Amino acid sequence: MKHTVTVVGGGLAGSELALQLASRGVAVVLREMRPTSMTPAHTTPYLAELVCSNSLKSENPHTASGVLKNELRLLGCRLLSLAREASVPAGHALAVDRDVFARTVTEAIESDPRISLERNEQRDLDLPPISVIATGPLTTTDLAGAIREHLSHEHLHFYDAISISVGADSIDSRRMYRASRYGKGGDDYWNIPISQEEYRRLVAFLREAPKTVKHGFEEKRCFEACLPIEILADRDEDAMRFGPLRPKGLPNPQTGREPYAVLQLRQETVAETLLGLVGFQTRLTRPAQRELVKLIPGLEGAEIQRWGAIHRNTYIDSPRLLDEMQMSRKREGLFFCGQLVGVEGYMESIAHGLVVAYNLLSLLGGRRPELFPEETLIGALQRHLVLGKEPFQPMNVNFGILPQPAAAKRERKKIYLERSRASMEAFIEQVSSSHWKQN
């Protein structure tokens, strides 16, 4: 194929897209503004830098995340393979060392002769005929304004948060025990048992602690799967115990019973030097974060290595502004990709990069692409982006977006997996013409 595609944004979606196109003979110009210009959340010059959790979620084949990974494996997903090379222990989840993963992706991009990596900021839509905007939820003000002007439609927005991480050598492990929930994956997490009295103190502190964003933060625009911990505390006295601090499946080996609440610490680096407080994404001020950590048993002397933070995420009303390929209805050849179109989550962003690669390859090969099968999570997510009702909201993969089988509830997870695999394998066989074969 004698085409060049310009991809703006070197995050998860843009990196997967570039590698997929290049592997099939398409020249790619990948434009990433970092490190010349940084975002409020990124700290390195590496491509595909993870700015929130280091977890890519479960690999259990009977979870939605596990089914999605199986679909991506069948499709030859490049970043999934690279993530496994950079993995760290995390029970049944796939978690990575952030720096190792980002460096590995960057090296793969830089070493590919078909990809030209440019380090400069794209401020407008003055782009070549075939271009993809994959700048993610932290799209800069200038480019976001250019997109808004082009689409003649206001962007929607919500907020996302980053969890606190502490130095592993600064925790008091005598107050903790190693385990994974329900024993799945061994003893990959440190677990901190929290008594009822300790839990009540946490709730009271979170409700009163100063925030970096006060009345300007609109709770209704939070993505429910990534709520700041203080919002959960405000909602209900026991909200955290039924959320990130739930004790179910984590009995304390010293007592044989489940504690009142449990905070899990997840390994974030290969050397286990950094531990993330699972579910403790926050908008508290830094002094308040210090006080919060001191209230947690075993973390009284913990050193915060990565502060919780809040930042604005931007996405567009895809069903009304983009066509089924995620191409602008106003400009042929201008595509949008990744979280900017309303997919939520690391693996979902990677998946959408692969989907747009398929769309582009089909178009460049002279055919209209088909939607992936509705029985697959990738296909179901596509349909949300194409057919989503107003008000449009970001979506991550879950079994609720799939067609529901006529079977007992306990049998459905097995059906989802088997149906997804069969549908995806048939789809791949159907489209295995030259436009989707790797060179």
Beta strands, then each sheet from edge to edge (+ up, - down):
strand 1: 4-8
strand 2: 27-31
strand 3: 55-58
strand 4: 87-88
strand 5: 93-96
strand 6: 115-118
strand 7: 131-133
strand 8: 156-167
strand 9: 177-179
strand 10: 189-194
strand 11: 261-267
strand 12: 274-281
strand 13: 304-306
strand 14: 309-315
strand 15: 334-336
sheet 1: 6+ 2+ 1+ 7+ 15+
sheet 2: 3+ 5- 4+
sheet 3: 9+ 10- 11+ 12- 8+ 13-
sheet 4: 9+ 10- 11+ 12- 8+ 14-
end
